[in-house]
Amino acid sequence: MTNASPITFRPARADDALCLGLLSTQVFLDTYAPYGIRPALAREALANHSVACYAALLADPGNTILVAECDGHLVALSVVHDGVGDAALPTQAAAKLEHLYVQDPFTGRGVGRDLLRHAEKAAAARGAEMLWLTAWVGNARALRFYPRCGYEDLGETMYTFEGESHANRVFGKRVRHVAPA
Ligand SMILES: CC(C)(COP(=O)(O)OP(=O)(O)OC[C@H]1O[C@@H](n2cnc3c(N)ncnc32)[C@H](O)[C@@H]1OP(=O)(O)O)[C@@H](O)C(=O)NCCC(=O)NCCS
C-alpha cells in the first residue's frame, strides 16, 4: 500500500529527535543489515543512529537536518554538516551530507531527489561551494541515484568501523545556484 498524501519538507525541530532516531535506525538496518544483525552492526546503529545521537546532532548549530513528512509522519531525513572537507574534493568550502535516508515505502517517487535539492540549497545558503558524501560500493541504489542528481564520482575512500574496512565512493556536486526543488 502506498500513501498518496502530499509530502512536505521542513527543518527538523528539537522534538523530532525521537522519530529521527527511530527512522534513521530503521533505514540504516534495512540498507546495511539485509542478512540479519551482528554485534558490529548493532553497535554502529546505536552509536550513530540513536535518539540520543539525533538530540546531539540537533543541538549542534553546524548541522542542518531536514525532514520529509507525510500525513504527520516522518518519512525521510537529511543531515548535512558544515565545513567538512576531504582531500578528494576540488574545494574545501564544502559541507558533508552525512545521511540521506528515505523510508523504504516512500522510495522511488522523488522524495530523495527533492530532499537532496533542499539540502543542497541549505548548504549553499550557509556558504558551501560543494556538497559531498560517501556511498558504500555495495549500495547499488545510492550509486545510481547520486549521479542522476548531478553528483560526480571523485574517487574511493575507506570507511572503517569495529575493525572492518568498507570501500566507499566519494561523490560531490557544486551547489551554488542550485534551482529550488
Ligand atoms: C538512495 C535514496 C536516498 C534515494 O531516494 P529515493 O527517494 O528512492 O530517490 P528518488 O525517488 O528521488 O529516485 C530514485 C529512483 O526513482 C525514480 N523516480 C523519481 N521520482 C519518481 C516518480 N515520481 N515516479 C517514479 N519513479 C521516480 C528516479 O528516476 C530514480 O530512479 P533510479 O533508481 O533508476 O535512479 C533512498 O533509496 C534511500 O534512502 N535508500 C536507503 C538509504 C541509503 O542508501 N541512503 C544513501 C546512503 S549514501
The ligand as a MOL file (V3000), in Angstrom:
LIG
                    3D

  0  0  0     0  0            999 V3000
M  V30 BEGIN CTAB
M  V30 COUNTS 48 50 0 0 0
M  V30 BEGIN ATOM
M  V30 1 C 19.1580 6.3250 -2.0810 0
M  V30 2 C 17.8540 7.0300 -1.6570 0
M  V30 3 C 18.1930 8.2120 -0.7610 0
M  V30 4 C 17.1550 7.5390 -2.9200 0
M  V30 5 O 15.9290 8.1340 -2.5060 0
M  V30 6 P 14.5790 7.9100 -3.3350 0
M  V30 7 O 13.5250 8.7110 -2.7170 0
M  V30 8 O 14.3350 6.4620 -3.5380 0
M  V30 9 O 15.0370 8.5640 -4.7050 0
M  V30 10 P 14.1050 9.0970 -5.8680 0
M  V30 11 O 12.7420 8.5420 -5.7790 0
M  V30 12 O 14.2410 10.5720 -5.8930 0
M  V30 13 O 14.8540 8.4920 -7.1080 0
M  V30 14 C 15.0440 7.0690 -7.1220 0
M  V30 15 C 14.5240 6.4810 -8.4170 0
M  V30 16 O 13.1350 6.7010 -8.5570 0
M  V30 17 C 12.8660 7.3420 -9.8060 0
M  V30 18 N 11.7840 8.2890 -9.5700 0
M  V30 19 C 11.8970 9.5230 -9.0520 0
M  V30 20 N 10.6900 10.1150 -8.9980 0
M  V30 21 C 9.8050 9.2240 -9.4840 0
M  V30 22 C 8.4100 9.2460 -9.6630 0
M  V30 23 N 7.6730 10.3280 -9.3570 0
M  V30 24 N 7.8270 8.1270 -10.1570 0
M  V30 25 C 8.5690 7.0490 -10.4840 0
M  V30 26 N 9.9110 6.9800 -10.3160 0
M  V30 27 C 10.5130 8.0500 -9.8330 0
M  V30 28 C 14.1480 8.0480 -10.1530 0
M  V30 29 O 14.2890 8.1850 -11.5670 0
M  V30 30 C 15.1870 7.1060 -9.6030 0
M  V30 31 O 15.4710 6.0650 -10.4880 0
M  V30 32 P 16.8280 5.1920 -10.3560 0
M  V30 33 O 16.6960 4.3610 -9.1340 0
M  V30 34 O 16.8620 4.3610 -11.5950 0
M  V30 35 O 17.9670 6.1680 -10.2270 0
M  V30 36 C 16.8800 6.0490 -0.9550 0
M  V30 37 O 16.6560 4.9610 -1.7770 0
M  V30 38 C 17.3440 5.5940 0.4230 0
M  V30 39 O 17.1170 6.2710 1.4090 0
M  V30 40 N 17.9770 4.4140 0.4770 0
M  V30 41 C 18.3600 3.8100 1.7410 0
M  V30 42 C 19.4200 4.6280 2.4830 0
M  V30 43 C 20.5620 4.9800 1.5960 0
M  V30 44 O 21.1230 4.1460 0.9140 0
M  V30 45 N 20.9100 6.2660 1.6380 0
M  V30 46 C 22.0340 6.7830 0.8710 0
M  V30 47 C 23.2950 6.4320 1.5800 0
M  V30 48 S 24.6710 7.1680 0.7650 0
M  V30 END ATOM
M  V30 BEGIN BOND
M  V30 1 1 1 2
M  V30 2 1 2 3
M  V30 3 1 2 4
M  V30 4 1 2 36
M  V30 5 1 4 5
M  V30 6 1 5 6
M  V30 7 2 6 7
M  V30 8 1 6 8
M  V30 9 1 6 9
M  V30 10 1 9 10
M  V30 11 2 10 11
M  V30 12 1 10 12
M  V30 13 1 10 13
M  V30 14 1 13 14
M  V30 15 1 14 15
M  V30 16 1 15 16
M  V30 17 1 15 30
M  V30 18 1 16 17
M  V30 19 1 17 18
M  V30 20 1 17 28
M  V30 21 1 18 19
M  V30 22 1 18 27
M  V30 23 2 19 20
M  V30 24 1 20 21
M  V30 25 1 21 22
M  V30 26 2 21 27
M  V30 27 1 22 23
M  V30 28 2 22 24
M  V30 29 1 24 25
M  V30 30 2 25 26
M  V30 31 1 26 27
M  V30 32 1 28 29
M  V30 33 1 28 30
M  V30 34 1 30 31
M  V30 35 1 31 32
M  V30 36 2 32 33
M  V30 37 1 32 34
M  V30 38 1 32 35
M  V30 39 1 36 37
M  V30 40 1 36 38
M  V30 41 2 38 39
M  V30 42 1 38 40
M  V30 43 1 40 41
M  V30 44 1 41 42
M  V30 45 1 42 43
M  V30 46 2 43 44
M  V30 47 1 43 45
M  V30 48 1 45 46
M  V30 49 1 46 47
M  V30 50 1 47 48
M  V30 END BOND
M  V30 END CTAB
M  END
